[in-house]
Amino acid sequence: MPVAVIIGGSAGIGQAAAMDLARRGFGVIVTYRRHPEGAADVVTAVEEWGLRAAALPLDLADASAFPAFADRVREVLSEVWDAGAFEVLVHNAGVGGAEMLGEITQERYELLHRVLLKGPVFLTQALVPMLADGGSVIYTTSTSTNAAGISPGYAVYGAMKGGLVVLTRYFAKELAPRGIRVNSVSPGPTRTRFGDDAYERFPEVVAPLAERSVFGRLGEPDDVGAVIAFLAGRESRWITGQDIDASGGYDL
Ligand SMILES: NC(=O)c1ccc[n+]([C@@H]2O[C@H](COP(=O)([O-])OP(=O)(O)OC[C@H]3O[C@@H](n4cnc5c(N)ncnc54)[C@H](OP(=O)(O)O)[C@@H]3O)[C@@H](O)[C@H]2O)c1
């Protein structure tokens, strides 16, 4: 059974991607940070379908823990799947929220950098030796990287995600000799707990954001999870180095 590792699989888009991948026959390893129950829900659901799944803790802000995390992934692959490699890495975890230039602190900048840019670089470095040749890496970026997707307050967040779009292209080139594809998925506003439940805490932002999609609604986690799962599978075998918009025509 092919296995997918979903970084940030305990909620929102990552949880939806994990469920979609499992429906397509992947075993899944999901990571969580503050919400182990969200990861446990994935494991329970996937096991009910007769497939295997596991959940592991990970804090992307702490790169010094990545080698030990890679060791845990190696152990779980061996114990649960009797395997030494996995086929798909979904690097989805992220934090964010609107902070104008006058508000952002150096501490907040450092956190965004560690989670959104440094984490993807060094976690990919730690895990890629275990990724099977012919595998697929998918990062989650954001429409905040596009001129049309700009909303005030997302300068640093958007810059980090823009960096991830660039990393995607370089890593696609570097990993191509092993047949590994590297792509990213760029969601627009999607109804998740993102930003410490920002859409719940500030319901007044929902309608104006929904109007910016040609379909007049926010994305749902599985709208984006399905695109991630597509990029994991054979149907997308000729796509690499691309940032795929999954925003319902945001600001089109
Ligand atoms: N929702 C949107 O409107 C939107 C739009 C564009 C892009 N995105 C991007 O989509 C991705 C998924 O976000 P989401 O909307 O699904 O948000 P979410 O519901 O808040 O889920 C975020 C996921 O990331 C994990 N995570 C957060 N901080 C982490 C850390 N320091 N270390 C490890 N894991 C961490 C969370 O784990 P725990 O819950 O267990 O802590 C959770 O699994 C992010 O990269 C985000 O930037 C979201």
The ligand as a Tripos MOL2 file, in Angstrom:
@<TRIPOS>MOLECULE
LIG
   48    52     1     0     0
SMALL
NO_CHARGES

@<TRIPOS>ATOM
      1 N1         -7.7790   28.6480    5.2970 N.am      1 LIG1
      2 C1         -7.3970   29.5620    4.4290 C.2       1 LIG1
      3 O1         -8.1410   30.5360    4.1570 O.2       1 LIG1
      4 C2         -6.0640   29.4340    3.7320 C.ar      1 LIG1
      5 C3         -5.8410   30.2290    2.5760 C.ar      1 LIG1
      6 C4         -4.6260   30.1040    1.9170 C.ar      1 LIG1
      7 C5         -3.6520   29.2110    2.3740 C.ar      1 LIG1
      8 N2         -3.9180   28.4610    3.4920 N.ar      1 LIG1
      9 C6         -2.8620   27.5410    3.9350 C.3       1 LIG1
     10 O2         -3.4220   26.2480    4.0580 O.3       1 LIG1
     11 C7         -2.6310   25.4780    4.9720 C.3       1 LIG1
     12 C8         -3.5530   24.7400    5.9200 C.3       1 LIG1
     13 O3         -4.2390   25.6700    6.7320 O.3       1 LIG1
     14 P1         -5.7720   25.4710    7.1680 P.3       1 LIG1
     15 O4         -6.5250   26.5740    6.5350 O.co2     1 LIG1
     16 O5         -6.2220   24.0890    6.9540 O.co2     1 LIG1
     17 O6         -5.6450   25.8580    8.7250 O.3       1 LIG1
     18 P2         -5.9340   25.0350   10.0690 P.3       1 LIG1
     19 O7         -7.2930   24.4680   10.0530 O.co2     1 LIG1
     20 O8         -5.5510   26.0060   11.1420 O.co2     1 LIG1
     21 O9         -4.8630   23.8480   10.0110 O.3       1 LIG1
     22 C9         -3.4930   24.1150   10.1540 C.3       1 LIG1
     23 C10        -2.7250   22.8170   10.2980 C.3       1 LIG1
     24 O10        -1.3420   23.1590   10.4970 O.3       1 LIG1
     25 C11        -0.8920   22.5940   11.7420 C.3       1 LIG1
     26 N3          0.0910   23.4930   12.3580 N.ar      1 LIG1
     27 C12        -0.0610   24.7980   12.6820 C.ar      1 LIG1
     28 N4          1.0620   25.2760   13.2540 N.ar      1 LIG1
     29 C13         1.9440   24.2570   13.2710 C.ar      1 LIG1
     30 C14         3.2790   24.1190   13.7340 C.ar      1 LIG1
     31 N5          3.9510   25.1360   14.3120 N.pl3     1 LIG1
     32 N6          3.8810   22.9110   13.6140 N.ar      1 LIG1
     33 C15         3.2380   21.8670   13.0470 C.ar      1 LIG1
     34 N7          1.9700   21.9320   12.6010 N.ar      1 LIG1
     35 C16         1.3300   23.1130   12.7090 C.ar      1 LIG1
     36 C17        -2.1370   22.4660   12.5840 C.3       1 LIG1
     37 O11        -1.9560   21.4940   13.6060 O.3       1 LIG1
     38 P3         -2.8120   21.5660   15.0040 P.3       1 LIG1
     39 O12        -4.1970   22.0350   14.6450 O.co2     1 LIG1
     40 O13        -2.7560   20.1680   15.5380 O.co2     1 LIG1
     41 O14        -2.0710   22.5450   15.8820 O.co2     1 LIG1
     42 C18        -3.1580   22.0090   11.5230 C.3       1 LIG1
     43 O15        -3.0130   20.6320   11.2570 O.3       1 LIG1
     44 C19        -1.6740   26.4750    5.6590 C.3       1 LIG1
     45 O16        -0.3940   26.3290    5.1160 O.3       1 LIG1
     46 C20        -2.2620   27.8210    5.3040 C.3       1 LIG1
     47 O17        -1.2540   28.8220    5.2680 O.3       1 LIG1
     48 C21        -5.0970   28.5430    4.1740 C.ar      1 LIG1
@<TRIPOS>BOND
     1     1     2 1
     2     2     3 2
     3     2     4 1
     4     4     5 ar
     5     4    48 ar
     6     5     6 ar
     7     6     7 ar
     8     7     8 ar
     9     8     9 1
    10     8    48 ar
    11     9    10 1
    12     9    46 1
    13    10    11 1
    14    11    12 1
    15    11    44 1
    16    12    13 1
    17    13    14 1
    18    14    15 2
    19    14    16 1
    20    14    17 1
    21    17    18 1
    22    18    19 2
    23    18    20 1
    24    18    21 1
    25    21    22 1
    26    22    23 1
    27    23    24 1
    28    23    42 1
    29    24    25 1
    30    25    26 1
    31    25    36 1
    32    26    27 ar
    33    26    35 ar
    34    27    28 ar
    35    28    29 ar
    36    29    30 ar
    37    29    35 ar
    38    30    31 1
    39    30    32 ar
    40    32    33 ar
    41    33    34 ar
    42    34    35 ar
    43    36    37 1
    44    36    42 1
    45    37    38 1
    46    38    39 2
    47    38    40 1
    48    38    41 1
    49    42    43 1
    50    44    45 1
    51    44    46 1
    52    46    47 1
@<TRIPOS>SUBSTRUCTURE
     1 LIG1         1 GROUP 0 **** ****
